[in-house]
Amino acid sequence: MGIGSSRAAADMSGPVAEFVKKTIASDKIVIFSKSYCPYCKTAKEQFKKLNKSFTAVELEDRDDCREIQAVLGEMTGATSVPRVFIDGKFVGGGDDVKRLYNNGELQKLVE
């Protein structure tokens, strides 16, 4: 599939969607990530600077990686990683989290 190709809609009531929803609900901070992604590393670093633990789901080794990203796409409007959730709410990707850290908002969100 190339640029501009359509992707199949995610099954938002299937087991992968349930996994995503349960994971998001399982911790205050949840990051869907790929361990080699520089934007994912940036997002995680901001939480580490605040001494806040988080759940990171590293997608690259999962057989359901594409399905998870499709579900995240339906939920957040994009399939790229990281997809960062705080208290069950999507707050953005790596640049968004860094901006929240820099302006002091991230600290407020995780207290």
MIZADO-593481 format. One record per residue (C-alpha): y, x, z; residue in one letter. Coordinates in pm, whole numbers, padded with zeros to 5 digits, always signed. Each point is the difference from the previous one (the first is absolute). Layout:
# residues N
YXZA
...
# end
This chain:
# residues 111
+00000+00000+00000M
+00337+00138-00096G
+00358-00073+00076I
+00079-00367-00033G
-00362-00107+00022S
-00078-00306+00202S
-00216+00027+00304R
-00237-00262+00128A
+00124-00203+00293A
-00152+00099+00331A
-00239-00233+00179D
+00219-00077+00300M
-00279-00190+00179S
-00278+00253-00062G
-00145+00267+00227P
+00236+00277-00113V
+00306-00216+00072A
-00148-00089+00339E
-00052+00372+00073F
+00363+00073-00091V
+00134-00287+00213K
-00218+00091+00300K
+00099+00366-00028T
+00371-00087-00010I
-00047-00217+00310A
-00203+00267+00183S
+00285+00239+00088D
+00377+00002+00040K
+00037+00254-00284I
-00237-00002-00300V
+00034+00224-00304I
-00206-00043-00315F
+00001+00351-00138S
-00157+00269-00213K
-00031+00326+00190S
+00131+00215-00288Y
+00307-00219-00072C
+00332+00166+00093P
+00166-00338+00063Y
-00282-00094+00237C
+00043+00331+00184K
+00374-00071+00028T
-00063-00345+00149A
-00252+00132+00255K
+00230+00285+00098E
+00276-00240+00107Q
-00235-00170+00247F
-00126+00335+00126K
+00362+00106+00069K
+00031-00313+00216L
-00334+00077+00173N
-00136-00334-00119K
-00366-00039-00084S
-00103-00200-00305F
-00303-00114-00192T
-00026+00170-00339A
-00241-00139-00257V
-00062+00282-00248E
-00089-00176-00322L
-00112+00278-00232E
-00355+00020+00138D
-00060-00375+00020R
-00207-00182-00260D
+00237-00297+00036D
+00318+00206-00050C
+00116-00192-00308R
-00074-00337+00158E
+00193+00095+00314I
+00294+00113-00210Q
-00014-00327-00197A
+00010-00199+00325V
+00291+00212+00125L
+00172-00063-00333G
-00028-00374+00052E
+00129+00031+00357M
+00283+00250-00056T
+00089-00009-00369G
-00131+00349-00077A
-00334+00179+00002T
+00137+00350+00059S
-00061+00183+00327V
+00099+00028+00269P
+00023-00363+00098R
+00130+00003+00360V
-00022-00293+00241F
+00159-00030+00344I
-00096-00296+00218D
-00171-00156-00302G
+00313+00016-00216K
+00029+00214-00311F
+00285+00251+00043V
-00038+00198-00323G
-00124+00331-00131G
+00067+00365+00079G
+00367+00008-00097D
+00063-00328+00181D
-00158+00127+00322V
+00195+00325-00021K
+00324-00195-00049R
-00085-00221+00300L
-00063+00314+00206Y
+00323+00165-00111N
+00214-00303+00084N
-00168-00060+00337G
-00162-00330-00096E
-00359+00130+00007L
+00025+00087+00370Q
+00114-00357+00073K
-00282-00150-00206L
-00273+00193+00182V
+00121-00041+00359E
# end
